Amino acid sequence: MTTTTALGAFTFSTVPHIVSEIGAVKRIGALVQQHFPKARRALVVTDGGFLKTGLVDAPIASLKEAGLSVSIFSDVVADPPETVVLQAVADARKNEIDLVIGLGGGSSMDVAKLIAVLVDSEQDLKSMYGIGNVKGSRVPLVQIPTTAGTGSEVTPISIVTTGATTKMGVVSPQLYADLAILDAELTIGLPPKVTAATGIDAMVHAIEAYTTKLKKNPLSDMLARQALALLSDNIITACEDGKNLAARQAMLLGAMLGGQSFANAPCAAVHALAYPIGGI
């Protein structure tokens, strides 16, 4: 006779629409028309280095073909300070943005989240720090990662550098995107060291989510195991053969699954220590 262990109650949240497809950003205009038919003025949030690669040209052309006007904010830096976020919000308000697209690594996507909640809000950024402090709604948000690491495209978390050596987080369900697009063509130019570092970060997300006691649940466990399988099977190939699209796409998917996992079964000491250390 077998016995069944009762599962504890849990909740699970994630991004409602995910597209995992090589070359998908080339048709982002059609995807925006499908999901946000009323959108007219898009803001693409990225960093200067990625902008110089020219990989933003195809998605911008697709958006314009779909009838949207497109503005670009490319002043994102690693571990973005409050000043960058506030300047981005000011630009978005000036251009009357009604759709935000994060196109880059974790920093660009984190800034995009905050623009989306602040652009039409009277709430100030400082009052949002912490868990569940964002008030009201936001404009539509699309996230497109260009590294396979942070999983930020599917998390409700944004990290901001608030001082010389300090960081603060905004954690709120409003920060979940409406649509996440995984396209390996955007990661082809990543050097091996960056591919390795971001891939290991994604693996640690999955490990921490799987081993945590806080909010541990069967869905996060399943996603963490699949994330680790994809990442461990493909990280060496992606580092040694950076143009291998199949390996790159698998890394993106693994990082995203890790993000879904730790968004619902939180990371613990490793990433908690990273906040103060990363601000140094």
N, C-alpha and C positions, 0 to 999 in steps of 0.2 A: 504494500500500500504506500502510495506516495503522499507527501504532505506539501502543501502550498504555503509559501511565506507571503503574508499580506504585504502589499506594496503601500508605502506611505502616500499621502495625498501630495500632489505637486502641480505646478502650472508650467507651461512652456510657451514662449513667445518667440517669433522670428519675423523676418521680412516676408511679406505675402507673395511676392513675385520674384523669381530667380531665373535668369537665362544663363546657361552654361554652354557656350558655343564659340568655336574659333571663328573669328571674323564678325562677331555679332555687333561690334561698335559701328561697323560700316552701315548698319541699318537702324541705328539708334533713333533716327527721325521717325521711322515707322513705329517703333516701340513706344516712343513718346506720344505719338498720335493715338495709339491704341489705348494707352493707360491714362494719359492726361490730355484729352482732346481740347480742353479749354486753355492750355498753356500757350503763351505767346512770346514770353521773354525769358530766355534761359541764361543762367550764369554758370559757366564752367570753372570749377575751382581746382587749381593744380599748382605745381611749383615751376620755377624758372627753368630748372634742368630738364624736366620732362617736356616742357613747352618747346625747348630747343631741338628735341628729337624729331619733331614733325609728326609724331604719332597722334597729335590732337587734330590734325587737319581733316582726316577722314570723318570722324564723328561730328566735327563742326559743320563740315559740308553737308552731311546727312541731315543735321538739324535745320540748316538753312533751306535745304530742298523741301523740308516738311513745313516750311512757312514760319519758322521761329526766328526771331532776332536773337543773336548770341553775343554775350559779353564774356570776357575772360578775366579772372583774377588769378594771377600767377606769382604772387608774392608770398606764398606759403613757404615756411622753413621748417626744418625738423624741430620737434617739440615746440610748436607755435606759441608765441607769447600772446597775451591779451591784446596787445596793440595790433597785431596782425588780424586777429578775429574782428576787432572793432572796425578796422579799416575796410575789411571785406564786407561787413554789414553795411557800412556807410555807402560803399560802391553799389551794393545790391539795392539799397533804398533809392539811390540816385537814378538807377536804371529801371526802377519799378519791376524788379524781377518777380516772376511768379513760378519759377521752376529752378531748382538748384541741382547741379550735377557735380559730384565729387569724382575727380579723375586723377588718381595718383596713389601714393602710399597712404599709410595710416594717418599721417598729419593732414594731408589734403582732405581726406574723407572726414576727419574729425572737425576741421574747420567748416566743411560743407554742412555738417549736421547743425552746427551752431548758427550758421547763417540762416538755415531754413527755419529755425525756431525764433530767431531774433528779428528777422527782416520786417515782419508785420506785427511785432509785439512791442509793448511799452515796458516790458520787464527788462531789467538790466542784467548783464552777464554775471556779475558777482552774486546776485541773488539765486542763480541757478546751480551754484556749486553744491555738491552733495547728491543725495539720492531722492528722486521724486520731487524735485523743486521747480521743474519747468511748468509754467502755467499756460493754458490755452493750447491752440493747435499750431500748425506750421504750414509752409508752402510745400508742394510736392518735392520729393527728394529721390534722386537716382544716385547710386554709388557704383563706381567702376574701379576696381583695384588694379594697380600696375605692378604690384609685388605680391608674392604669395607668402604672406606672413601674418599681418595683424588681424585679419578677419574682421576689420572694422566695418566692412560693407554690410555685416549682418548683426552688429552689436548696437546697444542703446547707450554707448559710452563715448564721451569725448574728453580728451586730456589736454589741459592748457597749462603752459608755464606761467606762473603768477608772480614770480620774483626771481632773484638771481639764482637761487638753488631750490626753488619749490615748485611743485606742480599741484593742480587741483583737478578733480574730475566732475563732469556733469553726467549723471546717470538718470535716464528717464525714458519711458516708452515712446515719447514723441521723437526720440532720436533714431528709432528704427526707420530705415529707408522704406520707400514704397516699392522700389525695384532695384535689384542688384544684377549686374552684368559681369560675367566672367569670360574674358577673351584673352587667350594666351598670346595672341599677336602683340599685345601691349607689353609683354614681359620679355620679349626676345632680346632686347638690348641690355638686360641686367647682367652685370659681371658676375663671375663665379662666387666671389666673396659675399656680395650682396644676396645672391641666390641662396647661399648656404646659411647666412645669418638670419635672413627672414624665414627660411624654411625651418630652422631650428626653433625660432620663436614660435612658429605655428605648432610645432611638435610639443613644445612646453605648454602651450595653451591646452592642448588635448590631454596631456598627462595630468596637469593640475585639475582640469575639470573632472577627469575620471577618478582621481584620488581624493577629491574634496569630500568632506562630510556635509558641508553647508549646501542645502538645496539639491543634493545628489538625487538624480532621477534616471529612469531607464532610457529615456530618449537621449539625454545628454551622454550617457554611457555608450549607447550605440553609435552616436555621431563621433564621439572621441575615438572609439576603436577604429571606425572607418577612416577617420582623418589620419590617424597614425599609420594605418596600412598604406594609404595613398602616398603620404609624405615619405615614409621610410622606403617604399618601393621605387620612388622616382627622384629623390633629392640628388643622388649621385649622378644619375643621367642628366638631370637638368643643369648641374654644375659643370659636368664634363662636355656636354653637347647642348649649349645654350639655345640652339635653333631647333631643338627637338620639340615640336609643338604638342605632341601627345603627352610628353613628360611635363611640359609647362602647364598644360591644361589640368593635368592630374594634380599638380602642386597647388594651383589656384583652387580647385575643388576641395582638396584636403584642408587648405588654410581656411576656407569658408566654413566647412563642417566643424573645424575646431572652434571658429568664432561662434557658431550657433551653439556649440556645446558649452563653452565657458560663459556665454551670455546668460545661460540658465542654471549653470552649476559653477559658481564663480571661481576664478583663479584665487590662489591663496598667497603664501609667504613669498614665493619667488617674485611675482609681479608686484606685490605690495612693497617689497624692498626696492624694486626698480624705480618706483616713483621718486623717492628722495635721492637715490643714487643718480638717476638719469638727469636730475636737475642740477647736478654739480658741474 
